[in-house]
Amino acid sequence: MKKRVVVVDDEPAVGAAVRDLLAPDGYQVEAPTDPQAALPDLLRAVPDLVILDVNMPGMSGWELCALLRRQSSTRAVPVLFLTGRQEVKDRITAMQVGGSDYLAKPFGAEELRAKVRSLLKRRGSTEGR
């Protein structure tokens, strides 16, 4: 069964780029552009990994991550922040709201793929505990 990765970024080109990078590795990648609209689907059909931008209209990636962490169904889902924010304070905030990892834009394809594999491997090793 394919691992489901949901990329929430208000820039459609970012979601398309991530899909193009991860689909050949066998991942099912969805790329909603509206975090508020994506939330009900994330809670109903829990993904294996969520990739979030930080700066989005209506709801930031930090807010969305915090909401996911408060729900029992999505509490353990890894969250990778993929954002143009490069300050150390932003990386700290991402971890404080429950982020699992952080990658600044522009990003390298191999680094993104390695982080996705690592996060999914860690999730697989903690399921059933």
C-alpha positions, 0 to 999 in steps of 0.5 A: 500500500502506498504511503500517503503524503499530504503537502499543504502549501498555498503555492500550487507549484510547490505541491506539484514539485514535491509530487513530482519528486516523491511520486516516482518513489511510490508515494501517493502525494496530495497537495491542497492549497488551503489549510483550513479546507485541508484540515477535515480531510487530514482528520478523516483520512489520516495521512502517513506524513504531512508537509507544511508551509508556514506562511499561508492565508487563513491559517499558518502551518504552525497553527495547523500543526498544533491542531493536528497534535491536539487530535488523537488520530493525528498526534503521531503523524510526522510533520515536515515544515517546508518553508522559506523561513530560514531563521533559527527562531522559526525552526524552534517555533516549528518544533515547539508546535510539534513539527518533526523536521524542518527544511528551508526553501529553496530545497534540494530534491535529495534532501527532501527525499531523504527526510521523507524516507527518514520520517516515514521509517521512524513512524513505522517503527513506532506504530503499534507501541 
